[in-house]
C-alpha cells in the first residue's frame, strides 16, 4: 500500500527510535538488555500506543479499508481479503 511520502519520511527518518540497531557488534553489549528511558523514547512509545489504539477503532479501520480500494494491488486477492477483515 502506498504511504504519503511525508509520513514515510517522518517514521523512517525523524521519529525517535526506541532502540538502536541490533548489529552483530552489539550482541554481547549488556546495554542492549536495558531499554532507554529518556524523554524522547517515552514520547515515541506513547505515540506508538496512540497509533495502535487509533488503528483498533472502527472509524480508522473503515477509512483504511476505503483507502485500499484506490490501491493498484486491490486486484490481488490478499488485499481484498485484508480489506474485508478491516471492515469487520
N, C-alpha and C positions, 0 to 999 in steps of 0.2 A: 504494500500500500504506500502511496505517496505521502510524504510528510512535508509540510511547509518548510522551506529552507531555513527560515529564521528560527523556527522551533528546533529543527535538527541541529543547527549551529549552537543554539543555547545548551541543549542537553549534551552535545558532544564536545563543545569547545569551551564553554563558560561555566556551566553549572559545577559547583564544588563536588568533587568526587568523595565518596565516603570511605574509600580505601585506595591505597596505592596499588599499582600494577603488581601482580604476584609473579614476578620474574624468577627464573631459576636461582639467581643470585640472592634472593630473599627467602628461599625455602628454609634456611636454618636461622633466620633472623627472629629472635624472641619477640621483637616489637610487633610482628605480624599478628600475634595472638592477642594483642591489646588494641581494641578499637579506639580510634581517635574520639575525643570528647570535647573538642573545641567548638566554639560557637558556629563556625561555618558548617561543620559536619552535622551538628544538631539541626541547623536550619535546613540543610539538604535532606536529612532524614524526615523532618516534618513536612517538607514539600513533597517528598515521595509518598508519604502517608496520605496527603490530601489528593494527589493524583490518582492513587489506587482507590481511595474512597469515592471519588467522583466517577471513576470507571465502573464502580459497582452499582451506580444509580440507574434506574430505568431510563431516565431522560438522556443521560450521556450515552448509554448503550444504544438507544434508538437513533440518536444523532449519528453515531459512528456507523450503524447499520445503513442508514440513509446515505451516508458519505461513500460507503463501499460500492453502492450502485454506480458511481461515476468512475470507478477504477477500471482500467482495461482488463485486469485479471478477473473481473466479475464473470467472465465467460468460463472460468475454471471452476470446477465443482467444489474444490476446497474452500474458495472464497464465498461461494453461495452457501455452503454449509456453515461457515463461520457467521455469515450474516443472519442465518436462521437462529443460531444459538444466541446471538446478541439480542435478538428481538424477543426472546422468552422472558 
